[in-house]
């Protein structure tokens, strides 16, 4: 069982990071025109919804939010299960010509993001894809870098980051765990 080594972010700290990311997205894109958010299931979805609401509060414009399931696009699919459970990708907008911001909780090896990019391109060709991450823990295996980062938390290989969100976990925090 993994032990909690430290609580890295509490709910107010996560809220501040998501507010900053929302401002950075608006600034980098010079507004909200052609902007769409896509949360990577599972915890990326409520993060995307929160960022969309923060952008609406700032700009007065509701940004469309979609959900991406990367299961089918994983490069380790056959190693996980012979019959993996596929969740539905729900993108209620055309990605063609749009600026898509992928949103996830933790950036680690980069393989999840690569799979999400494949999932987006399966739907059409966007004008651009950007990446927003709550936690970047390092240890990249692919040349992927986040455009927007809530917090960089260098970790050891025998540690993992647990992002807890009220919508899924009943509490909101970021914890670092050690594997015993």
Number of C-alpha atoms within 10 A of each C-alpha: 7 12 12 15 13 12 14 16 18 14 15 11 16 22 18 12 21 24 19 16 22 23 17 16 22 16 11 11 12 9 14 19 12 16 21 23 27 27 27 25 21 16 19 23 23 22 26 29 20 17 26 21 19 22 22 15 12 13 14 11 15 15 21 17 25 21 24 24 20 25 21 16 17 19 13 11 13 10 9 10 9 8 8 12 9 10 14 12 18 13 18 10 12 12 22 16 13 19 19 24 21 28 31 25 28 26 26 20 17 19 20 20 23 17 20 26 19 15 19 21 14 11 13 13 14 16 13 13 18 16 21 31 24 24 26 24 20 18 14 14 10 12 9 15 17 18 16 23 21 22 17 14 14 12 17 11 11 10 18 19 23 17 21 18 19 11 12 11 11 8 13 19 18 22 19 20 19 18 13 8
